[in-house]
Amino acid sequence: MDDKEITVSGFETVATKKSFNNFLIFLIGQFISLLGSSIASFTIIFWITVETNSALFLGLAGFLGFGSTMAVIPFAGVLVDRWSRKKLIILVDGLEAISTVGIIFLFLSGNINIWWILLLLTLRGFFQGFHDPAIQAIIPILVPQDKLKTVNSFHYISSGFTNLVGPLIGAGMIGLFGVENVGNILWIDAITFIIALLPIIFISIPSISKNDNEKEGDFLVEFKEGVNYITKTDGLLSLLVAFTTANFCGIPIFTLLPLIIISPLYLNENEGLLAIAMFIQALGSILGSIHISKTKIFKNNALGVFVGLFALYVANIVIGVGVIVNSLIAIFVGLFFTGYMIPVANISSQTIWQTSVPMELQGRAYGVRRFVAQVLGPFSMIFAGYFGEVIGVAEVILGTSIIGLALLNYLWFYTKLPNVERILNEQLNVND
């Protein structure tokens, strides 16, 4: 089905009941794809951990996969606003499937080279960089504004559920077939990419065109428009700094968790316990998503951001202490509350952005926002891998968490972060 082209101005919405139903169909396909990716991520990371027993290689895998996503996202955001968002999603999902098949053939050939694995993970990350801005840009098109917070919550719930179930399935399959046969397990991921394409093909996703007085400009000019919108809106920059810091300081835990659980240097457990640890974190994520979607505890979404990030840092400190004293209970408790607080902060932030950015700028703003918020993420993975081996895993977790907590308090008490929603609403009223 061909997309219809529509023209919008400012934050004009075109969402209808039919478009919302289309979104629900689309969401089912994305859920299936996320489940396959969760299984694949677990099996690949487990293989790298067992094969290398190195924090550095874990950090490098994250750096290349995540880093390639971050490198392309700002520019992808511009292309999302120029091209058909539907066709772009179909294209990159297909290319991600091909990259996964490449990894499968490496394992099946018996000539496994970790550097080739890392290269294909990099390609997957590159294509993912186009996928995410396109997804975020179609949500305000298909979903009415009054349902955005609920939809964002359901998105996190589905993501949390796949992260909850995926590692368990992956661990079960590794236990059944052996780590040497992870290539066969990855067929699940490739197949789910294809399944996810079917709903997208058959639903209508309108293309957004600019007003006649808004001519398509130079690529970099359009990119700068997204940057300028953010930097010239009081409070948004502080919001970005808060999440940039949180990503840098929080990523070491997720990078180093496989090593903490299964390495003989630490707990020396197996894939089953690693899956349980990831299950607990994902369970927290689901419950946190449900909590914030079902209650109005944070009428001020900025307060939701602050509380979520503050509690996240505290939970990370608990994990660091757990590593020092070799306490699995402390690590599990910390992982649960880490998972719980991430959607509280993210959903609150996402709602602020989706209700403040003009429709025709959604792709660019998301691209810039995600790039700035997560640009340090890949370097955090390398940082965690290197210093995890040099000074110790617990020291890295504790140090980054304390620094992040201090900066968050500065932003809350000494910038316009607490009032960002009021500022944005006033700006929208003026523009109207």
VMD Tcl script that draws the C-alpha trace (Angstrom):
set ca {
  {0.00 0.00 0.00}
  {1.40 3.36 -1.05}
  {1.84 6.08 1.54}
  {-0.32 9.16 1.22}
  {1.51 12.47 1.32}
  {0.29 15.08 3.73}
  {1.40 18.59 4.58}
  {1.67 19.66 8.19}
  {2.60 22.84 10.00}
  {4.16 23.15 13.45}
  {2.81 20.43 15.72}
  {-0.30 19.77 13.66}
  {-1.42 16.18 14.14}
  {-2.89 13.87 11.51}
  {-3.40 10.84 13.73}
  {-6.80 9.12 13.52}
  {-8.42 6.02 14.97}
  {-7.49 4.13 11.80}
  {-3.89 5.29 11.94}
  {-3.70 4.27 15.60}
  {-4.95 0.79 14.68}
  {-2.24 0.68 12.01}
  {0.29 1.57 14.67}
  {-0.83 -1.34 16.83}
  {-0.31 -3.70 13.88}
  {3.09 -2.14 13.30}
  {3.94 -2.56 17.00}
  {3.29 -6.31 16.82}
  {5.87 -6.67 14.06}
  {8.40 -4.63 16.00}
  {7.81 -6.73 19.11}
  {8.59 -9.92 17.18}
  {11.75 -8.37 15.76}
  {12.88 -7.13 19.19}
  {12.47 -10.63 20.62}
  {14.69 -12.10 17.91}
  {17.30 -9.39 18.43}
  {17.29 -9.98 22.19}
  {17.99 -13.68 21.70}
  {20.75 -12.89 19.20}
  {22.40 -10.26 21.42}
  {22.54 -12.64 24.37}
  {24.05 -15.51 22.38}
  {26.66 -13.33 20.66}
  {27.74 -11.59 23.87}
  {27.89 -14.91 25.70}
  {30.06 -16.36 22.93}
  {32.42 -13.35 23.05}
  {32.70 -13.61 26.84}
  {33.46 -17.34 26.80}
  {35.77 -17.08 23.79}
  {37.86 -14.14 25.06}
  {37.21 -13.81 28.83}
  {38.08 -10.17 28.28}
  {36.40 -6.97 29.45}
  {38.19 -5.18 26.63}
  {36.59 -7.30 23.88}
  {33.17 -6.86 25.47}
  {33.74 -3.12 25.45}
  {34.98 -3.23 21.86}
  {31.90 -5.17 20.70}
  {29.64 -2.59 22.30}
  {31.73 0.30 20.95}
  {31.57 -0.89 17.34}
  {27.90 -1.92 17.32}
  {26.56 0.99 19.34}
  {29.12 3.46 18.00}
  {28.13 2.88 14.37}
  {24.51 3.54 15.35}
  {25.43 6.79 17.05}
  {27.65 7.92 14.18}
  {24.86 7.73 11.62}
  {21.79 8.75 13.66}
  {22.09 12.58 13.29}
  {22.30 12.32 9.51}
  {19.70 9.58 9.45}
  {17.34 11.98 11.17}
  {17.59 14.40 8.25}
  {16.96 11.61 5.75}
  {13.93 10.45 7.74}
  {12.38 13.90 7.29}
  {13.17 13.81 3.54}
  {12.31 10.23 2.56}
  {9.37 7.90 3.02}
  {9.65 6.66 6.59}
  {7.86 3.46 5.70}
  {10.19 2.58 2.81}
  {13.24 3.44 4.91}
  {12.17 1.04 7.68}
  {11.60 -1.74 5.13}
  {15.04 -1.16 3.58}
  {17.08 -1.10 6.79}
  {15.23 -4.03 8.36}
  {16.09 -6.07 5.28}
  {19.75 -5.03 5.47}
  {19.92 -5.90 9.18}
  {18.57 -9.35 8.32}
  {21.29 -9.79 5.70}
  {23.98 -8.75 8.22}
  {22.66 -11.34 10.66}
  {22.78 -14.04 7.98}
  {26.42 -13.07 7.40}
  {27.21 -13.74 11.09}
  {25.36 -17.07 10.83}
  {27.48 -18.20 7.87}
  {30.66 -17.31 9.74}
  {29.67 -19.65 12.56}
  {28.45 -22.37 10.22}
  {31.66 -22.27 8.21}
  {33.65 -23.27 11.28}
  {36.19 -20.55 10.44}
  {35.14 -18.12 13.15}
  {37.12 -14.91 13.36}
  {36.05 -12.50 16.09}
  {37.11 -9.52 13.99}
  {34.68 -10.52 11.23}
  {31.99 -10.90 13.90}
  {32.74 -7.40 15.14}
  {32.61 -6.03 11.58}
  {29.14 -7.47 10.95}
  {27.95 -6.21 14.34}
  {29.15 -2.79 13.20}
  {27.05 -3.06 10.02}
  {23.99 -4.05 12.06}
  {24.50 -1.02 14.24}
  {24.84 1.21 11.17}
  {21.49 0.10 9.77}
  {19.90 0.39 13.22}
  {20.90 4.05 13.16}
  {18.41 4.63 10.34}
  {15.73 2.41 11.83}
  {15.29 4.14 15.21}
  {14.73 7.76 14.01}
  {12.21 6.49 11.45}
  {10.31 4.62 14.16}
  {10.24 7.63 16.47}
  {9.19 9.95 13.65}
  {6.12 7.90 12.68}
  {4.77 7.60 16.23}
  {3.38 11.18 16.36}
  {1.89 10.63 12.87}
  {-0.04 7.48 13.78}
  {-0.75 8.11 17.48}
  {-2.99 10.90 18.88}
  {-1.25 13.20 21.35}
  {-3.40 12.11 24.29}
  {-2.17 8.54 23.81}
  {1.53 9.29 23.37}
  {2.58 8.67 26.98}
  {0.65 5.39 27.07}
  {2.16 4.29 23.75}
  {5.66 5.20 24.91}
  {5.05 3.13 28.03}
  {3.81 0.15 26.01}
  {6.86 0.47 23.79}
  {9.10 0.16 26.84}
  {6.98 -2.67 28.22}
  {7.33 -4.65 24.99}
  {11.05 -3.89 24.88}
  {11.41 -4.93 28.52}
  {9.44 -8.12 27.90}
  {11.70 -9.13 25.01}
  {14.75 -8.40 27.15}
  {13.17 -10.51 29.87}
  {12.33 -13.50 27.70}
  {15.10 -13.27 25.09}
  {18.06 -14.10 27.38}
  {16.14 -17.01 28.91}
  {15.45 -18.44 25.46}
  {19.03 -17.77 24.40}
  {20.45 -19.42 27.53}
  {18.15 -22.41 27.07}
  {19.26 -22.85 23.49}
  {22.95 -22.51 24.39}
  {22.45 -25.14 27.08}
  {20.67 -27.38 24.55}
  {22.91 -26.96 21.50}
  {26.18 -25.72 23.03}
  {28.00 -22.41 22.62}
  {29.78 -23.76 19.53}
  {26.40 -23.86 17.70}
  {25.23 -20.28 18.34}
  {25.08 -19.76 14.57}
  {21.98 -21.92 14.37}
  {20.34 -19.91 17.15}
  {20.82 -16.69 15.20}
  {18.44 -17.90 12.48}
  {15.67 -16.82 14.84}
  {16.81 -13.21 14.59}
  {17.03 -13.28 10.79}
  {13.54 -14.77 10.49}
  {11.97 -12.28 12.90}
  {13.35 -9.39 10.83}
  {11.43 -10.74 7.85}
  {8.26 -11.29 9.90}
  {8.47 -7.67 11.14}
  {8.46 -6.42 7.54}
  {5.00 -7.87 6.75}
  {2.87 -5.46 8.87}
  {4.86 -2.46 7.60}
  {4.27 -3.42 3.96}
  {0.50 -3.66 4.31}
  {-0.30 -0.63 6.48}
  {-0.49 3.00 5.41}
  {2.02 5.42 6.92}
  {1.53 8.96 5.55}
  {4.59 10.80 4.28}
  {5.17 14.26 5.71}
  {5.83 17.03 3.23}
  {6.83 20.58 4.01}
  {4.70 23.62 3.45}
  {5.22 25.44 0.18}
  {7.15 28.17 1.95}
  {9.52 25.59 3.48}
  {11.94 24.54 0.75}
  {14.24 21.57 1.20}
  {17.67 22.94 1.91}
  {21.20 21.68 2.14}
  {21.69 18.51 4.16}
  {23.85 20.21 6.79}
  {21.49 23.18 6.91}
  {18.60 20.90 7.79}
  {20.72 19.12 10.36}
  {21.57 22.48 11.94}
  {17.86 23.31 12.13}
  {17.45 20.37 14.47}
  {20.45 21.49 16.53}
  {19.25 25.10 16.69}
  {15.79 24.12 17.82}
  {17.24 22.26 20.78}
  {19.93 24.74 21.78}
  {17.62 27.75 21.56}
  {14.87 26.20 23.69}
  {15.57 26.79 27.38}
  {15.72 23.61 29.41}
  {16.13 21.15 26.53}
  {19.92 21.41 26.57}
  {20.01 20.62 30.31}
  {17.74 17.64 29.61}
  {20.19 16.42 26.99}
  {23.18 16.84 29.31}
  {21.40 14.82 31.99}
  {20.83 11.88 29.65}
  {24.27 12.13 28.06}
  {25.80 11.78 31.51}
  {23.40 9.00 32.50}
  {24.27 6.98 29.40}
  {28.00 7.33 29.95}
  {27.78 6.46 33.63}
  {25.20 3.69 33.34}
  {26.52 1.76 30.34}
  {29.53 0.18 32.16}
  {27.15 -2.03 34.15}
  {25.52 -3.50 31.05}
  {28.88 -3.83 29.29}
  {30.54 -5.65 32.17}
  {27.60 -7.70 33.49}
  {28.46 -10.88 31.48}
  {32.00 -10.74 32.87}
  {30.75 -10.17 36.43}
  {28.49 -13.21 36.28}
  {30.38 -15.87 34.31}
  {34.09 -14.97 34.50}
  {36.28 -16.94 36.94}
  {37.65 -13.53 38.00}
  {34.29 -12.74 39.65}
  {31.22 -14.90 40.35}
  {32.23 -17.70 37.95}
  {28.67 -18.79 37.16}
  {27.01 -20.00 33.93}
  {24.75 -18.83 31.11}
  {21.68 -19.68 33.19}
  {22.56 -17.24 35.97}
  {23.51 -14.57 33.44}
  {20.09 -14.99 31.85}
  {18.45 -14.70 35.30}
  {20.38 -11.50 36.00}
  {19.18 -10.02 32.70}
  {15.68 -11.35 33.45}
  {15.59 -9.47 36.75}
  {16.71 -6.24 35.10}
  {14.10 -6.63 32.34}
  {11.40 -7.44 34.90}
  {12.19 -4.18 36.65}
  {11.93 -2.38 33.31}
  {8.49 -3.83 32.62}
  {7.17 -2.98 36.07}
  {8.59 0.54 35.86}
  {6.95 1.05 32.47}
  {3.59 -0.20 33.76}
  {3.85 1.99 36.86}
  {4.45 5.22 34.99}
  {1.80 4.42 32.35}
  {-0.91 3.58 34.90}
  {-0.31 6.37 37.42}
  {0.03 10.12 37.31}
  {2.69 10.19 40.00}
  {4.73 12.67 37.94}
  {2.45 15.34 36.51}
  {5.69 17.24 35.90}
  {7.58 14.99 33.49}
  {10.84 16.79 34.32}
  {10.46 15.60 37.91}
  {9.99 12.06 36.54}
  {13.32 12.45 34.74}
  {15.10 13.61 37.89}
  {13.68 10.94 40.21}
  {14.29 8.21 37.65}
  {17.92 9.16 37.06}
  {18.65 9.79 40.76}
  {17.36 6.36 41.77}
  {19.19 4.80 38.82}
  {22.55 6.06 40.08}
  {21.80 4.80 43.59}
  {20.92 1.36 42.18}
  {24.19 1.33 40.24}
  {26.11 2.06 43.44}
  {24.39 -0.94 45.06}
  {25.60 -3.12 42.17}
  {29.15 -1.83 42.57}
  {29.11 -2.64 46.27}
  {27.68 -6.07 45.43}
  {30.64 -6.79 43.16}
  {33.10 -5.78 45.91}
  {31.52 -8.02 48.57}
  {30.71 -10.76 46.05}
  {26.99 -10.54 46.87}
  {24.69 -11.89 44.18}
  {21.65 -10.60 46.10}
  {22.95 -7.01 46.08}
  {23.70 -7.25 42.36}
  {20.22 -8.60 41.62}
  {18.54 -5.90 43.75}
  {20.55 -3.20 42.00}
  {19.74 -4.63 38.56}
  {16.02 -4.72 39.36}
  {15.88 -1.05 40.37}
  {18.15 -0.06 37.49}
  {15.65 -1.65 35.14}
  {12.74 -0.07 37.00}
  {14.05 3.47 36.85}
  {15.25 3.58 33.25}
  {11.70 3.69 31.76}
  {10.57 6.15 34.45}
  {13.24 8.59 33.26}
  {13.04 7.75 29.55}
  {9.26 7.81 29.20}
  {9.05 11.12 31.04}
  {11.71 12.57 28.75}
  {10.21 11.06 25.58}
  {6.83 12.59 26.33}
  {8.38 16.03 26.74}
  {10.07 15.78 23.35}
  {7.14 14.35 21.43}
  {4.79 17.05 22.61}
  {7.16 19.95 21.97}
  {8.88 19.36 18.64}
  {7.07 20.42 15.44}
  {5.98 17.45 13.33}
  {8.21 18.30 10.37}
  {11.25 18.44 12.69}
  {10.63 15.16 14.52}
  {13.22 13.16 12.57}
  {15.95 15.75 12.84}
  {15.27 16.57 16.47}
  {15.25 12.90 17.40}
  {18.46 12.31 15.47}
  {20.26 15.18 17.17}
  {18.79 14.32 20.57}
  {19.73 10.67 20.41}
  {23.20 11.46 19.06}
  {23.96 14.01 21.77}
  {22.41 11.93 24.55}
  {24.22 8.75 23.58}
  {27.35 9.93 21.76}
  {29.53 9.05 24.73}
  {27.94 5.61 25.06}
  {30.37 3.79 22.73}
  {33.33 5.45 24.42}
  {31.87 4.46 27.78}
  {31.98 0.83 26.64}
  {35.65 1.13 25.71}
  {36.27 3.03 28.94}
  {34.54 0.31 30.95}
  {36.39 -2.47 29.14}
  {39.82 -0.91 29.51}
  {39.57 0.36 33.07}
  {37.62 -2.73 34.12}
  {40.79 -4.69 33.42}
  {43.20 -2.02 34.73}
  {41.58 -0.89 38.01}
  {38.67 -3.29 38.46}
  {35.00 -3.61 37.51}
  {33.57 -2.42 40.84}
  {35.74 0.70 40.86}
  {34.53 1.68 37.40}
  {30.86 1.23 38.36}
  {31.14 3.14 41.62}
  {33.22 5.98 40.21}
  {30.95 6.70 37.25}
  {27.79 6.45 39.37}
  {29.01 8.98 41.96}
  {30.08 11.44 39.24}
  {26.72 11.10 37.47}
  {24.80 11.64 40.70}
  {26.71 14.84 41.45}
  {26.13 16.31 37.96}
  {22.42 15.43 38.01}
  {21.93 17.37 41.24}
  {23.75 20.37 39.75}
  {21.48 20.37 36.67}
  {18.34 20.12 38.78}
  {19.18 22.86 41.26}
  {21.17 25.29 39.08}
  {19.61 25.13 35.58}
  {16.12 25.43 34.04}
  {15.66 21.67 33.87}
  {12.82 21.59 36.49}
  {10.79 24.10 34.44}
  {11.41 22.74 30.94}
  {7.78 21.68 30.36}
  {6.35 25.05 31.41}
  {8.87 26.83 29.16}
  {7.97 24.61 26.20}
  {4.23 25.05 26.70}
  {4.62 28.82 26.81}
  {6.67 28.68 23.61}
  {4.03 26.55 21.84}
  {1.26 28.94 22.91}
  {3.20 31.89 21.53}
  {3.76 30.10 18.20}
  {0.08 29.21 17.94}
}
mol new
graphics top color blue
foreach p $ca { graphics top sphere $p radius 0.5 }
foreach p [lrange $ca 0 end-1] q [lrange $ca 1 end] { graphics top cylinder $p $q radius 0.2 }
display resetview
